[in-house]
Amino acid sequence: MPDPFSDAPSGRLVAEETPGDNAAAWSVSELSQRLKRTVEGEFGHVRLRGEISGWKKAASGHAYLSLKDSDAVIDGVIWRGAASALPFSPQDGIEVVATGKLTIYPGRSKYQIVIERMELAGEGALMALFEKLKASLAAEGLFDRERKQALPYMPRVIGVVTSPTGAVIRDILHRLEDRCPTHVIVWPVKVQGEGAAGEVAAAIRGFDAMAADGPVPRPDLIIVARGGGSIEDLWAFNEEAVVRAIAGCSIPLISAVGHETDTSLSDFAADLRAPTPTAAAEMAVPVLADLRNGIASLALRSERCARRYHERAGERLAALVRVLPRRDALLGPQRQKMDDLGGRLDRALERRVTVARGALERSGGALRPAALEARLATARHRLEGASRLLESVNPDNLLQRGYVRVGAKASGKVVTTAAEARAAGAVTLQFRDGPVDARVERAGGKSYDGNKPEQPSLL
């Protein structure tokens, strides 16, 4: 043992192998790997009960968390395949039982549990998770009353999301047939166990995505239904994916999950909660017989109203007739006036005929033979006078006494002056017994030159 009070150095600056020491120095990686093999060999599979803390899901799909109790904490990891198969959505503060194997992460020299399966630690933990999910989704407004839609009074097509083999669908169809036969489209899904929540959410979104004019008619109303069971059996309808699909559905939706005492988060997100699937069918459609009776009652009331209106109108008409003056009193003055005008018309016609007869007689007197002969004699004398006057002014009569009428040969116009004769050159002389053509010449037998002022001679 080295002397603590000695001045000799207790260690060496450079590590050297000590004679007789067969323990070689390990690397950190070697130690980590040996610890990893030891831990994994000693603790092949374990089940840990603890509270979730620091839950985080990476983009790769892997999940990381810590499990803790009052005195210790252990890190945990859930690989993507196991994380997608979890039957619930983990939340911080929820107590769970995790099954997996312990290992060491050499990169940080920390031991952790690789979780293969995780379950809630009893119904108390399940209810705690329920309340946490409810508070979280309510804070987002998914349960607000303002989001609720009114149900159609008489839907033509109803979509049902449920198991196709259970008693639920038979109860719904039977109740609809009794109340009001309706076209029903069933979207078959699992309602319990692994993958149930994903199928239910996909079915709701599928109905909502249908085209109004597509080959399959789009529902006017959706019913999400399941029979009764424990909270664990109904847990698929508490999953966040299902609640968000219901809240985002544009088609009015009725949640009918479990019995009357069962409550799921789907009930809070739906437009209406039904205590049972059968009650959902009753809420979905009216009673056809009641509708027919109502229509018949309305028809009867309409007929009575029409009859009463007719009767009251007849009474008002009769009252008006009693206060109106009689027909003779209304038409008497008009009739008298018509008779007076008729008499005046007769007298006017007679006077008109008398005047016309007088005019006719006066005109007829002028047409008697004596009158006609006098008028003809007067006209004959006037005609004879006009004839004598015309004869006296006839220029051809002058030709009988040796006069000649001179006219231009080219134009036929009467020539009355020497200038006109010189200008014409050739003329026509009209004698008593016929015309003679002549040429205008100068004295001495030469043709007349119009530039010389000599008197023409007629040949």
C-alpha positions, 0 to 999 in steps of 0.5 A: 500500500503506498505511503500517503505521507511519502513524497514519491508519486502515486501514479504514472503519467503514461499507462503501462501494463503491470506485471501479473495484471491480465485485465486489459483496458476496455473501450467504452463501446465494448463496455456498453455492448457487454452491458447490453448483452447482460441486461437483455439476457437477464431481462428478456421480457418484462411488464412494467406498470407506470404513468406515461410522461413525455409522449412523443411520436416522431415523423418516422412513426416511432414513439418515445416516452417515459414510464414513471412512478413515485420513485423512478423513471425509465425511458421507453420506445415503441417502434412504428409497427407496434405504435400503429397497432396500439388500441388507444391513443396514449396521453401523458398522465395515463397509467399503463402496463407496458410489455417489452424487453429491456435494452441499453442504448449504447449511444447514451449508455442508458437503459430503456424498454422496447415496448411491444404491447401497451394496455391501460392499467385498469378501467380507472386508467381508461376513464382517466384517458377518456376524460383527458381526450374529452377535455382536449377535443372539447377545447378545440370546439368539436363538441360545440352546439353551434356545430350541430346540424338539423336532421332532415325530416324525411331522408331519402337515403340513410347510410349506416356505419356498423357491423354487417353481421350483428343484431344492430343492423337487423334492428335498424332495418326492422325499425325503419321498415315498421315506421317508414321504409327508406333506402339504406346503404350499409358500410360494413366495419369492425366495431371492436378490436384492433383497426376498428377505429380506422375503419369507422373513421374511413366509412364516415369520410367515405359517405361524406365524399360521395357525389350527389349525382354519383352511381351510388346515392349520397346519404341524407343522414348517417347512423353510426351504431354499435351494440352495448358493451364495456368501456373497453369494448366501445373504446373504438368510438372514443378514438380521436380519429373517429371523433374528428371524422364525425365532427367534420362530416357535412352530412347530419349524423346520429351516434347510437353507440352502446346502451342508454347508460353508455357514453362515448366521445362520438356521442358528443361530436355527433349532431344527435345522440340516440340511446340505442340503435333502435332509437336512432332509427326512430329518430331518423324517420317519421311514422308513415302512418302518422304522416298519412293521418296528418295529411288526411287531417290537413285535407279535411281541415282544408275542405272545411275551411273552403266550405266555410269560406264559401258559405261566408261569402254567400252570406256576404253576397246575400247581405249586399243583394238586400241593400242594393236597389232593385233592377227596375229602379236602376234600369227604368231611367235608361229605358225611358231615355232609350224610348225617348231617343227612339221616338226622336229618331223616328221623327228625324227619319220622317223629316229627312225623307220628306226633304229628300222627296221634295228635292227629288220632285224638283229634280224630276220636274227639270227632266220633263220633255218640254223642259228638255226641249227648251234646254236643247234649243238654247244649247243649239243656238249657242252652238250655232253662234260659236260655229259662225264665230269659228268660221269667221276667224278661220285663216283658210277662208282668206285663201279663197280670196287670193291670199297665200300662207307662207311657212318655213319648209323645214319647220313648218312654222308660219313666216310673217316677215321678210327676215324670217323668209331670208332665214328659212331659205326654202318656204312652202306657199299654201294656196287655196287649192294646195301647197307649192315649195319655193326658194328665196332668191335675190332680184336678177335670178341669183340666190339670196345672200343673207349678208346683202340687204337686197329684197328677195324674189319669190320664184 
